[in-house]
Amino acid sequence: MMDFKVLGSYIEYAQAAKRLDEVMDAPPGSPEAEERKILIQLFIQFERDIQKKSFYPKEYLNKALLLLPALSVVFATPQ
């Protein structure tokens, strides 16, 4: 389990995206499933922070577009 409290940079964002990919298929109730929930919350907070700054660098957009398919699977899965 990775210890993320906040995603403070694009490097941490990329590391968290890689970890999310690793734990995406974790069974419900497992430690990895809990980690998946935390990672998703961190992504949401990171994106809110970026929106407050009112800029979308090309690097951010490219990474966000790569992450969208993974997030759509998580939000479509019943709990």
C-alpha positions in Angstrom: 0.0 0.0 0.0 1.4 3.4 -1.0 1.2 6.2 1.5 -0.5 9.2 -0.3 -2.0 11.9 1.7 -2.2 14.5 -1.1 -1.1 14.6 -4.7 1.1 17.7 -4.7 2.7 17.3 -8.1 2.3 15.8 -11.5 4.9 13.2 -10.6 2.9 12.0 -7.6 -0.2 12.1 -9.8 1.5 9.7 -12.3 2.7 7.4 -9.5 -0.8 7.3 -8.0 -2.3 6.6 -11.5 0.1 3.7 -11.9 -0.8 2.3 -8.4 -4.6 2.7 -9.2 -4.1 0.6 -12.3 -2.4 -2.1 -10.1 -5.3 -2.2 -7.5 -8.2 -1.6 -10.0 -9.4 -5.2 -9.8 -9.1 -5.7 -6.1 -11.9 -7.6 -4.5 -14.4 -5.6 -2.4 -13.4 -5.3 1.3 -9.7 -6.0 0.7 -6.9 -3.5 1.7 -6.3 -2.8 -2.0 -10.0 -1.9 -2.5 -9.7 0.6 0.4 -6.5 2.0 -1.2 -8.4 2.3 -4.5 -11.1 4.4 -2.8 -8.4 6.7 -1.2 -6.6 7.1 -4.6 -9.8 8.1 -6.3 -10.5 10.7 -3.6 -7.0 12.1 -4.1 -7.5 12.3 -7.9 -10.8 14.2 -7.4 -9.1 16.6 -4.9 -6.2 17.1 -7.2 -8.5 17.9 -10.1 -10.5 20.3 -8.0 -7.3 22.1 -7.0 -6.2 22.4 -10.6 -9.6 23.8 -11.5 -9.3 26.5 -8.8 -6.0 27.6 -10.4 -7.8 27.9 -13.7 -5.1 26.5 -15.9 -4.8 23.1 -17.7 -1.2 22.5 -18.8 -0.8 20.1 -21.7 1.0 17.6 -19.4 -2.0 17.5 -17.1 -4.5 17.1 -19.8 -2.6 14.2 -21.4 -2.4 12.4 -18.0 -6.1 13.1 -17.1 -7.2 11.7 -20.5 -5.2 8.5 -19.9 -6.9 8.1 -16.5 -10.5 8.6 -17.5 -11.2 5.0 -18.7 -9.9 3.6 -15.3 -12.1 6.0 -13.3 -15.2 5.3 -15.3 -14.9 1.6 -14.5 -14.7 2.3 -10.8 -17.6 4.7 -10.7 -19.7 2.2 -12.8 -19.1 -0.7 -10.4 -21.8 -1.2 -7.7 -20.5 -1.3 -4.2 
